[in-house]
Amino acid sequence: MPKDIRYETETFWQVFGTGERPALAIHCMLGSSEMWGGVLAPMADTLTTTAFDLPGHGQSAPWDAAGAAPGAYQTLATRIAASFIERPVDLIGHSFGASVALRIAVGAPQAIRSLTLIEPVLFAAAKGSPEWEELRPHQDHLDALLAAGEQEEAARRFMRDWGAGAPWETLPEKLRTRFIAQMPIIENVTPANFEDPGGICRAGGMEGIEAPVMLIRGDQSPKIVAATCDAIAARLADVGTAVVPGAGHMLPLTHMPQVSELIAMNIERS
């Protein structure tokens, strides 16, 4: 499985499927490219999908947050993701990965054949909504923990809200240690989620995406996700939305067959 230097970052990736259509899949915070294997398996004859590990995740090199401008991580992830696109692709992203995918689609709509956004966390799209106002104090508390160096408690709270539902104490020690070490990345990404320094929400940006878009969320996810999906969908020319019953934020892992079917449906529309 290949690994090379992309934007001064040693980046690992793997390829799923052997189909004629090129695709690119971008995983969530604290995840890795491994999560896409089962989701993409039913489309192996249709897609050849590149899935890479974000900096500081999986088998890619660590990322040093010291001195980085707020939101810089999203810019780096977007540049690395875009470096894998050579011709129009079916672009798939989950959570933070969905925000990166949307940023690419806004910046280069001609590079996108279809766009599937699973639980995007671009909360700036819903800024000022009741859901945004409700979430902000919780995020302020998480930010305070991170600023105080309380990395373990921050990781515990983050996984409680955005994990797959397993209690922190039941996670393997190796995983807990890794999540704690990745908290500086979460700290840097927060401004990208809430304030959108990359300009994804700029006037006319999402409206310029002509490729079919599918927005997927779970009905058990934090309320801000529904508000974010609704706000994004309202600005798109060709969009479908889907809500998976009983699913939370990590539905690519917990509700794999449903997510696979919805991705396939969107691909068939392009």
N, C-alpha and C positions, 0 to 999 in steps of 0.2 A: 504494500500500500504506500502511495507516494507521500513525500514530504519535501518542501523546499521553502525558500525565503520569499515571502510576499510582503511588501511594504515593511521591510526590516524585521519581519516576524516569521520565525520558523513555523510553518503551517502544515498540518497533517490533513489529508482528505482520503476519502474512499469513494468507490463508485458502486452503485446498486443498479442492476438491470442491464439489458442489452438492446433495448428498443431503439427505434430510429429517432425519436424525439429527445433532444437534450433537455435536461432539467437541472435545477439547482435547489438544494434544500438547506435551510439555515435554522439551526437549533436554538433553544432557549438559554437563558442564563442558568448556569450551574449544570447544564446538560452536556451532551456531546453528539457527534455525528452518528453514534451507535443507535440512537433512538429511532432513526429513520428506517432501519432495516426491515422491521416487521410492517411498518406502515406502507412502504413502497413495494413490498414483495408482490402484491397482486397486480402491479403495473409493470413488472419486470420485462414483459414482452413489448411494452409500448414506450417506456422511458429508459434512457440511460441517465441516471441521476448522480451528480456529484454532490457529496455532502462533506463539508469540511468542519474541523473543530475550531471554534472561535479562539482567539488568543486567551491564554490562561485556562483553557478547557481541554479535556480529553488528552490527546497526544501532541497538541500544539504547545509551543513554548510559553512559559509564564509571561504575564504582562505586568509591567511595573507602573503602578498608578501614581507614584510619587512625582509631583510637579506637573502632571497632566492637566490640561484645562478641563473644566466640567463639560461632560458630554463628549470628550475626545475619543472615548472608546467606541462609541457608535460610528463616528467618522472612520476610524481605522477598520472596524468590522465591515462597513459598507464598501470601502475600497478593496479589501481582500475579497469579499464576495463578488464584486463586479469584475475582478481580475479573472474569474473563472468563466465569464460569459464571452463566447466567441461568435455566437449567432443567436437569434431569438430563442428564449428558453421558457419552459414552464417553471415559474418561480414559486417556491413554497417556503413559508416561514412560520415559525411558532413563537409566540410571546415576543421577546426582544428580537428574535429572528424575523418575525413578521414586520416589526417596525423597520428593520434594515431592508427587508424585501420591498416594502412600500417606498422607502427612500430611494431605492434604485429605480423603481417604476416611475416615480415622479421625475427623477433626474434624467432618465433615458427610457421613455415609454416605448420607443421603437425596438428596444432589446427584449421586450416581454411578449411572449405568446399567450400565456395565461398567468394569473396571479392568484394564489391561494393563501389567505391570511388566517391563521389559527390563533385566536386569543391575542390579538395585537395589544401591546401595552403603551401605545402612543396616547397617553392620557391627555396630552395637550389638545388633541382633537375634540375632547369633551370639556375643555377648561371652562369653568364657570357654572357647570351643571351641578345639580344637587349631589350627584354621585362623586364628582370631583371634589366638591367642598367637604363631603363626608370623609373621603379618603385622605385628604391633605394632613389633618392632625395625626393620623396613624403614621404617615410617611415622615412627618416632622419628628415623631418619637424615634423612628428607626434611624433617621439621620443623626439625632442626638446620641444614640447609642454608638453609632459608628464614629462620630467625632470624639467620643470619650474613650475609644479603644475597646468598647465592649463587644468584640467581634462575635463571640460565641452566642451571646444573648441576641444579637442582631441576626445571626444565622438561624437561630431557633425560631424567631418571629417571622423571618422571611419564608422559611419552609412551611411554617404553620399556615401562612396566607396563600402561598404560591406553589407549594409542593404537591405531591400526589396523595397526601392525606395520612401518611404514616407518622406517628408521634416521633418527635426528635430522639427520644431515648431508645427507640427501637431500630434506628438507623445504624448500620455498621460503623464502628469507630473510624475506619478509613474514610468513609463518606463524610462523616461529620467534620473530620479534620480538614478535608478538602474544601467543604463548603465554608468553613470559617476562614480559610486562607483566601477564598475568592470574594470575601466581603468588600475589599477595596474596589473591585470592579463594579459591584452593585452600587457603591457610593458614587462612582463616576458616572454611571449610567442614569441615575435618578434625574438629573437635570434634562437629559435627552428625552426622558419619558414625559416630564411635566412641563418643560419650557420649550422644547423643540428647537434647539439652536441650529439644527441642520435644515430648518425651513421646510420640512415635509408638509406642513399645514399651510404653506403660503398660498395666497390667492391664485387660483388657476392651476395649481400644481396637480392635485388629484383629478381635477376635471379633465386633464390632458391624457389620462390613461384610457386607451381605447380597447385594450385587451379585456376579455371577460375576467371578472374578479369574483371569488367566493370568500365570504367571511364566515368563519366557523367558531362557535363558542359553546361552552357547556352551560346548562341551566343552573348549576351549582357554583359557578365561578363568582368571584367578587363582583358586586354590582357595577363597579366602574367599567368592567369589560363590556357589558351590554351597552352602556352609554357610549363607550369608545367605538364599538362596532357600528352602532346606529349613526354616529356622527360621521364616520368615514363613509359608510354606505350612502348617505345622503348626498355625497359629493361625487359619486362615481357614475359613469355613463352606462356601464353594463355590469350589473352586480347582482349576485344572489347571496342570500344569507341562510344560515342553518344553525339550529340550536340542538345540541345533542342531550337528550334526557338523562339525568343522573350523573352527568359528567362535570368535573371541575376543570381547573386550569391545565392540568397535565393530561388532557384527553388523548393526545397521541400515544400515550403509554397505557392509559386505563380503558380507553374505548377505541382501540386500534381499528377494528373492522369498519366502524361507522366513519372514522376519519378517512380511511382508505377509499371508501365508496364515494365520499363527498369530493375528495381530490380528483378521483377519476371522472366524476360528473362534470367538474369544471373543465378538465382537460378536453373532454369530448365537445365542449362548447366552442373550442378555438380551432 
